[in-house]
């Protein structure tokens, strides 16, 4: 039995809320009042086409090619000559195979639709950061919060740009709350002027047909976040994007022998970051380094910096569960039941005097 095959034509993609996918990329251009270049806009269009194709192509776990897919994508770009070059197609296909273990092929044609708002909008003034800036991805999870606390040095000056992508308003709300807590903690703990913190929050999504069965793995989703982060760094005149993930999470080793290949997410694996860096450099004509300063840290070591930074209370706002936005009746990860003592229950030797507790509502 051959692998599952899918083919998509995104060349007639029509705009922010039309077509197969969309992104509020004007959030990027408006932060520092700089329109996106054609290369930047192409990069966002291509990674969103890849993300849409990935989500709309369910894996078939039957037969000798279990789970592997063959995905063919046609996309409209502003510079088809670059995207169709041998070097570009080879690097892009190698990156996507590493992330998804699927066979990808591309055909890039000239984009015929009007420029996006992020490209065409003009600004009277530019607002570059007043000081040197540190740009990092900020997912709203515990690792991104703890990594920021571990890596930031507010007393040394400089500005910070926290870059978030989101597909659900619930997640966006939690991200904003964390940024507000960071700003409040710095105002309380610093005697001098607090560094400026920019929060670049970019919505994106796909317009999938009703009752469409989608692929839950979304192994290429990391490319969307990395592209948003790299473009923010360029617009802020920075040369590095920081990604905060503990080493075990970044390497994402198998939990047991049944986990093979991309059963394990590779979005922030060191190899993924290096390969994405090379592809982005080809598109943009300059390199933005992508670094994980927490690669040799455990999650416990990263979290130990939260009380020191005055951010321990922000833990209850973190969202580390991928399914949280869809689970309306469920509190986010990091919350525990509010408990009330109801007496003693005997379970096994050594636990005779254990007090068991139950409750109904949730607190952080």
C-alpha positions as CSV (number, residue, x, y, z in Angstrom):
1,X,0.0,0.0,0.0
2,X,1.5,3.3,-1.0
3,X,1.7,6.4,1.3
4,X,-1.2,8.8,1.4
5,X,-1.0,11.5,-1.3
6,X,-2.3,15.0,-1.1
7,X,-2.2,18.0,-3.5
8,X,-3.0,21.6,-2.8
9,X,-3.1,24.8,-4.9
10,X,-2.6,27.8,-2.8
11,X,-1.6,30.1,-5.7
12,X,-5.0,31.9,-5.6
13,X,-4.8,32.6,-1.9
14,X,-6.9,35.8,-1.5
15,X,-6.1,37.5,1.7
16,X,-6.3,37.8,5.5
17,X,-9.6,35.9,6.1
18,X,-10.0,34.3,2.7
19,X,-8.5,31.4,0.9
20,X,-7.0,28.4,2.8
21,X,-5.0,30.2,5.4
22,X,-4.7,33.6,7.0
23,X,-2.3,35.6,9.3
24,X,-2.6,39.0,10.9
25,X,0.9,39.9,9.7
26,X,0.2,43.6,10.1
27,X,0.8,43.1,13.8
28,X,4.5,42.6,12.8
29,X,4.8,45.7,10.6
30,X,2.9,48.0,13.0
31,X,5.1,47.2,16.1
32,X,8.1,49.0,14.8
33,X,6.3,50.9,12.0
34,X,8.1,49.1,9.1
35,X,6.4,47.4,6.2
36,X,7.4,43.9,5.4
37,X,9.7,43.4,2.4
38,X,8.7,41.1,-0.4
39,X,11.0,38.4,0.9
40,X,9.5,38.6,4.4
41,X,5.9,38.4,3.0
42,X,6.9,35.4,0.8
43,X,8.3,33.6,3.8
44,X,5.1,34.0,5.8
45,X,3.0,32.9,2.8
46,X,5.1,29.7,2.2
47,X,5.2,28.6,5.9
48,X,1.5,29.2,6.2
49,X,0.9,27.1,3.0
50,X,3.0,24.3,4.5
51,X,1.2,24.5,7.8
52,X,-2.2,24.4,6.1
53,X,-1.3,21.5,3.9
54,X,0.1,19.6,6.9
55,X,-3.1,20.1,8.9
56,X,-5.4,19.2,6.1
57,X,-3.6,15.9,5.3
58,X,-4.5,13.1,7.7
59,X,-2.0,10.4,8.1
60,X,-3.0,6.8,7.2
61,X,-1.6,4.4,9.7
62,X,-2.1,1.3,7.5
63,X,0.3,-0.6,5.2
64,X,4.1,-0.5,4.8
65,X,4.3,3.3,4.6
66,X,2.5,3.8,7.9
67,X,1.9,7.4,8.6
68,X,4.0,8.8,5.8
69,X,2.4,11.2,3.4
70,X,3.3,12.6,0.0
71,X,2.3,16.3,-0.2
72,X,2.4,18.4,-3.3
73,X,2.0,22.2,-2.9
74,X,1.6,25.0,-5.4
75,X,1.9,28.4,-4.0
76,X,2.1,32.0,-5.3
77,X,5.1,34.0,-4.3
78,X,6.6,37.4,-5.3
79,X,10.0,35.9,-6.3
80,X,9.3,32.5,-8.0
81,X,12.8,32.3,-9.5
82,X,14.3,32.2,-6.0
83,X,11.8,29.7,-4.6
84,X,12.1,27.4,-7.6
85,X,15.9,27.3,-7.5
86,X,17.6,24.0,-6.8
87,X,19.2,25.2,-3.6
88,X,16.0,26.5,-2.1
89,X,13.8,23.5,-3.0
90,X,16.4,21.1,-1.7
91,X,16.9,22.9,1.6
92,X,13.1,23.4,2.1
93,X,12.3,19.7,1.3
94,X,15.1,18.5,3.6
95,X,13.8,20.7,6.5
96,X,10.2,19.5,6.1
97,X,11.3,15.8,5.8
98,X,13.2,16.2,9.1
99,X,10.2,17.9,10.8
100,X,7.5,15.6,9.4
101,X,9.1,12.6,7.7
102,X,6.9,13.2,4.7
103,X,7.8,13.6,1.1
104,X,7.2,17.2,0.0
105,X,7.3,18.7,-3.5
106,X,6.6,22.3,-4.5
107,X,5.8,24.4,-7.5
108,X,6.0,28.2,-7.0
109,X,4.3,30.6,-9.4
110,X,4.0,34.4,-9.5
111,X,1.6,35.8,-7.0
112,X,-1.2,37.6,-8.7
113,X,-3.2,38.9,-5.7
114,X,-2.8,42.4,-4.2
115,X,0.0,43.0,-1.7
116,X,-0.9,42.3,1.9
117,X,-1.6,45.1,4.4
118,X,1.7,44.4,6.1
119,X,3.5,45.1,2.8
120,X,1.6,48.1,1.5
121,X,0.8,50.1,4.7
122,X,3.1,53.1,5.0
123,X,4.1,54.9,8.2
124,X,4.9,58.5,8.9
125,X,7.6,57.7,11.5
126,X,9.7,54.7,12.4
127,X,9.8,53.5,16.0
128,X,12.9,51.4,16.5
129,X,13.7,50.2,20.0
130,X,15.4,52.9,22.1
131,X,18.0,50.4,23.3
132,X,19.5,47.1,22.2
133,X,16.7,44.5,22.0
134,X,16.5,40.8,22.9
135,X,13.9,39.0,20.8
136,X,12.4,35.7,21.9
137,X,9.4,33.5,21.2
138,X,6.8,33.6,24.0
139,X,4.3,30.7,23.7
140,X,2.5,31.2,27.0
141,X,3.8,27.9,28.3
142,X,5.9,27.3,31.4
143,X,9.1,26.9,29.5
144,X,8.8,30.3,27.7
145,X,8.1,32.1,31.0
146,X,10.8,30.3,33.0
147,X,13.3,30.7,30.1
148,X,12.6,34.4,29.9
149,X,13.2,34.7,33.6
150,X,16.4,32.7,33.3
151,X,17.7,34.6,30.3
152,X,16.6,38.2,30.9
153,X,18.8,40.7,32.7
154,X,16.5,43.7,33.4
155,X,19.0,45.5,35.5
156,X,21.5,45.6,32.6
157,X,19.2,47.7,30.4
158,X,18.0,47.0,26.9
159,X,14.6,46.2,25.5
160,X,12.8,43.0,25.1
161,X,10.4,41.8,22.4
162,X,8.2,38.8,23.3
163,X,6.8,37.2,20.1
164,X,3.6,35.1,20.3
165,X,1.6,33.3,17.7
166,X,-1.9,32.2,18.5
167,X,-4.9,30.4,16.9
168,X,-7.3,30.8,19.9
169,X,-8.3,34.0,21.8
170,X,-8.2,32.0,25.1
171,X,-4.5,31.4,24.6
172,X,-3.9,35.0,23.5
173,X,-5.5,36.2,26.8
174,X,-3.2,34.0,28.9
175,X,-0.1,35.3,26.9
176,X,-1.2,38.9,27.6
177,X,-1.7,38.2,31.3
178,X,1.8,36.8,31.6
179,X,3.4,39.8,29.8
180,X,1.4,42.1,32.2
181,X,2.8,40.2,35.2
182,X,6.3,40.5,33.9
183,X,6.0,44.3,33.5
184,X,4.5,44.6,37.0
185,X,7.2,42.5,38.6
186,X,9.9,44.6,36.9
187,X,8.3,47.8,38.0
188,X,8.2,46.6,41.6
189,X,11.6,45.1,41.8
190,X,13.8,47.6,39.9
191,X,14.8,50.9,41.4
192,X,15.7,52.4,38.0
193,X,13.5,52.7,34.9
194,X,12.1,49.3,33.8
195,X,13.2,48.1,30.4
196,X,10.7,48.4,27.7
197,X,8.8,45.1,26.8
198,X,7.2,44.8,23.4
199,X,4.6,42.1,23.0
200,X,4.2,41.1,19.4
201,X,1.1,38.8,19.2
202,X,0.2,37.5,15.8
203,X,-3.0,35.6,15.0
204,X,-3.1,32.9,12.3
205,X,-5.2,30.0,11.2
206,X,-6.6,27.9,8.4
207,X,-10.0,27.9,6.7
208,X,-10.7,24.2,6.6
209,X,-13.9,22.8,5.1
210,X,-16.7,21.8,7.5
211,X,-16.3,18.3,8.9
212,X,-12.8,18.1,7.5
213,X,-10.7,15.5,9.3
214,X,-7.4,17.1,10.1
215,X,-4.0,15.8,11.1
216,X,-3.5,16.4,14.8
217,X,0.3,16.1,14.8
218,X,0.9,19.5,13.1
219,X,4.7,18.7,12.9
220,X,5.4,21.9,10.8
221,X,3.6,24.3,13.1
222,X,7.0,25.4,14.6
223,X,8.0,26.9,11.3
224,X,5.2,29.5,11.6
225,X,6.4,30.6,15.1
226,X,10.1,30.7,14.0
227,X,9.2,32.7,10.9
228,X,7.2,35.3,13.0
229,X,10.1,35.5,15.5
230,X,12.8,35.9,12.9
231,X,10.9,38.7,11.1
232,X,10.3,40.5,14.4
233,X,14.1,40.3,15.0
234,X,14.8,41.8,11.6
235,X,12.2,44.6,12.0
236,X,13.7,45.4,15.4
237,X,17.3,45.5,14.0
238,X,18.3,42.4,16.0
239,X,20.4,39.5,14.8
240,X,19.2,36.7,17.0
241,X,15.9,35.0,17.9
242,X,15.9,33.2,21.2
243,X,13.8,30.1,21.8
244,X,13.2,28.9,25.4
245,X,12.9,25.2,25.8
246,X,14.5,22.9,28.4
247,X,17.0,20.5,26.9
248,X,15.0,17.3,27.4
249,X,11.9,19.0,25.8
250,X,14.0,20.3,22.9
251,X,15.5,16.9,22.1
252,X,12.2,15.2,22.9
253,X,13.5,11.7,23.4
254,X,11.1,8.8,23.0
255,X,9.3,7.8,26.2
256,X,9.3,4.1,25.1
257,X,10.3,1.9,22.2
258,X,7.0,2.3,20.4
259,X,7.7,6.0,19.6
260,X,9.3,6.2,16.2
261,X,10.4,9.1,14.0
262,X,8.0,12.0,14.2
263,X,6.0,10.5,17.0
264,X,8.2,12.9,18.8
265,X,7.9,16.6,18.0
266,X,11.1,18.2,16.6
267,X,10.0,21.8,16.4
268,X,12.8,23.2,18.6
269,X,15.3,20.4,18.2
270,X,18.8,21.9,17.7
271,X,18.9,20.5,14.2
272,X,15.5,22.0,13.3
273,X,16.7,25.4,14.4
274,X,19.9,25.2,12.3
275,X,18.0,24.0,9.2
276,X,15.3,26.7,9.6
277,X,18.0,29.3,10.0
278,X,19.6,28.3,6.7
279,X,16.3,28.3,4.8
280,X,15.3,31.7,6.2
281,X,18.7,33.2,5.3
282,X,18.2,32.1,1.7
283,X,14.8,33.8,1.5
284,X,15.7,37.0,3.4
285,X,19.3,37.5,2.1
286,X,20.6,37.8,5.7
287,X,21.0,35.5,8.7
288,X,19.1,35.8,11.9
289,X,20.6,33.3,14.4
290,X,18.1,31.1,16.3
291,X,19.4,30.1,19.7
292,X,18.1,28.1,22.6
293,X,20.0,29.4,25.7
294,X,18.3,26.8,27.9
295,X,19.4,23.7,25.9
296,X,21.6,22.5,28.7
297,X,19.0,23.3,31.5
298,X,16.4,21.1,33.0
299,X,12.9,22.4,33.5
300,X,13.5,22.4,37.3
301,X,16.6,24.6,36.8
302,X,14.7,27.0,34.6
303,X,11.8,27.2,37.0
304,X,14.1,27.9,39.9
305,X,14.7,31.4,38.5
306,X,11.0,32.4,38.6
307,X,10.9,33.3,42.3
308,X,14.1,35.2,42.0
309,X,12.6,37.2,39.1
310,X,9.4,37.9,41.1
311,X,7.4,35.8,38.6
312,X,6.3,32.8,40.7
313,X,2.7,34.0,40.7
314,X,2.7,34.0,36.9
315,X,3.0,30.2,36.8
316,X,-0.8,29.8,37.1
317,X,-1.2,31.7,33.9
318,X,1.0,29.4,31.8
319,X,-0.6,27.0,29.3
320,X,1.5,24.0,28.4
321,X,-1.2,21.8,27.1
322,X,-1.7,21.9,23.3
323,X,-5.4,21.1,23.7
324,X,-6.2,23.8,26.3
325,X,-7.8,26.3,23.9
326,X,-10.4,23.8,22.7
327,X,-11.3,22.5,26.2
328,X,-13.6,25.3,27.3
329,X,-14.7,23.6,30.5
330,X,-11.1,22.8,31.6
331,X,-8.7,25.0,33.5
332,X,-5.3,25.5,32.0
333,X,-2.3,23.4,33.0
334,X,-0.7,24.5,36.2
335,X,-3.9,24.7,38.1
336,X,-4.8,22.4,41.0
337,X,-8.1,21.7,42.7
338,X,-9.0,23.8,45.7
339,X,-9.1,21.3,48.5
340,X,-11.0,20.7,51.7
341,X,-10.0,18.1,54.4
342,X,-12.6,15.5,54.8
343,X,-10.9,13.0,57.1
344,X,-8.6,9.9,57.0
345,X,-8.8,6.9,54.7
346,X,-6.7,3.8,55.0
347,X,-5.1,2.6,51.7
348,X,-2.1,0.4,52.3
349,X,0.6,0.0,55.1
350,X,2.3,3.2,55.7
351,X,-0.6,5.4,54.5
352,X,-3.1,4.7,57.4
353,X,-3.0,8.3,58.6
354,X,-3.0,10.0,55.2
355,X,-5.6,12.9,55.0
356,X,-7.5,12.8,51.7
357,X,-8.8,16.0,50.3
358,X,-11.4,16.8,47.7
359,X,-12.8,19.9,46.1
360,X,-14.7,21.2,43.1
361,X,-13.4,24.5,42.0
362,X,-9.9,25.4,40.7
363,X,-7.2,27.7,41.9
364,X,-3.7,28.3,40.8
